[in-house]
Amino acid sequence: MKNIYVTQPNMPPLEEFLPYLEKIWESKLLTNGGPFHQELEKKLAEYLGVEHLSLFTNGTIALVTALQALRITGEVITTPFSFVATAHSLLWNGIKPVFVDIDSESFNLDPDKIEAAITPQTTAILPVHVYGNPCDVQKIQKIADTYGLKVIYDAAHAFGVNYKDESLLKHGDLSILSFHATKVFNTFEGGAIICPDAKMKKRIDDLKNFGFADEVTVVAPGINGKMNEIQAAFGLLQLKHIEEAIDRRREIDARYRQHLSNVPGITCSSIEADTKYNYSYFPIMVEEGYSLSREELYEKLHQHGIYARRYFYPLITDFPMYRGIQSAKPGNLPVAKLIAERVLCLPIYPDLSKLEQQTIASIVRGD
Ligand code: T4K
């Protein structure tokens, strides 16, 4: 059997991409807000049900720029249970991360622990919708309003997720998306900032283009975060197939839940009725009562060419640039530590066949 990775990008037929390439070759417009870039911004905003969206070359630069756009300084409250880019975006802005523990069901920042971490230096909260599971957006907003804080959501995993019948991306001051090859919707590399109004979009558009407000005016020390025309063209093509791709993921998610429902010591993540998920990841918890440790199961799958991943182990707070921070001490983050030791993300992507999925499930079941 061929190797099975935790994810594989959804690749529409090559011949469907060629007409886009021909247009780029004809126009010689390769980047800097060309026609495909403009069209993708419009179509994505429509599809996602958000007001405005600014495309980026990747999700990390989008995060760094979102913090710049809101002039965030001092301390920011965030989660240790994420991809390391979340906290790195703070360090790139000279901001001190303050880590708060997570909730054991949603794997997201525990809102009940946020207030105790607020100091006079706190300016914002940077939560992550981990695996596309919505954060407790209402509670977080209430805390932000009480203390006058901004909220920037790292929504890298939350493409197309709806919560209570509207886009999850509408919450907070800004949300960022990643369109990396491993994501539900990909542009090879890519990302976006969701903005509530045209004025903020203009500021973000300027920041991603070195700070140029017009040909001769530079208003900020901006960066080069622009998405190019090939990325944008691929995004337009992906968008045509996105519903089908998410449907396939939903079926795979449901089958895993069936296959693994009665395995002692294996728990699948919970599903909330008021959420439309994108099925970007399939995390399981390997707990006491299972015949193997998480590491043993991870190794066993590897031996069969199945590359499940321990997202997110180690915790961000275990890395050398963070572990010296007071809030990064393991005693402050017992839930995150436990989840990081137990989690295993099983392969999920549209082309994963029923047979491949059965093989994965039977290895996990120990058949
Ligand atoms: N915030 C959060 C919460 C994030 O999760 C991320 C990224 C970001 C921010 C930053 O967004 P970006 O700047 O990346 O847009 C991957 C991705 O590189 C990363 O985008 C993602 N999160 C993270 C969770 O996963 P790795 O190191 O696990 O990727 P890698 O190369 O090991 O790929 C995993 C598997 O996917 C491979 O075993 C095979 C498959 N794959 C991968 C690539 C790149 C393919 O089949 N084709 C491919 O082209 O980080």
Boltz pocket constraint, residues with backbone or C-beta under 6 A from the ligand:
constraints:
  - pocket:
      binder: B
      contacts: [[A, 5], [A, 6], [A, 7], [A, 8], [A, 9], [A, 58], [A, 59], [A, 60], [A, 61], [A, 82], [A, 83], [A, 85], [A, 86], [A, 128], [A, 154], [A, 156], [A, 157], [A, 177], [A, 178], [A, 179], [A, 180], [A, 181], [A, 182], [A, 189], [A, 190], [A, 191], [A, 307], [A, 311]]
      max_distance: 6.0
